[in-house]
């Protein structure tokens, strides 16, 4: 499973819309859309924000677990 798929899966499991997740991460909905479409990869700070907002480990999000 790719990053984009894991992100979308966990976001939906947590019950967040892309807009809600974006707000929690301090970014735009379009950025989250780009991540989930695989058009863009997050940087270090964005990964930390996503993990904190979704309450998951970076290992899971990055496919290392």
Secondary structure as UniProt FT lines:
FT   HELIX           3..14
FT   HELIX           18..25
FT   HELIX           29..37
FT   HELIX           44..54
FT   HELIX           58..62
//
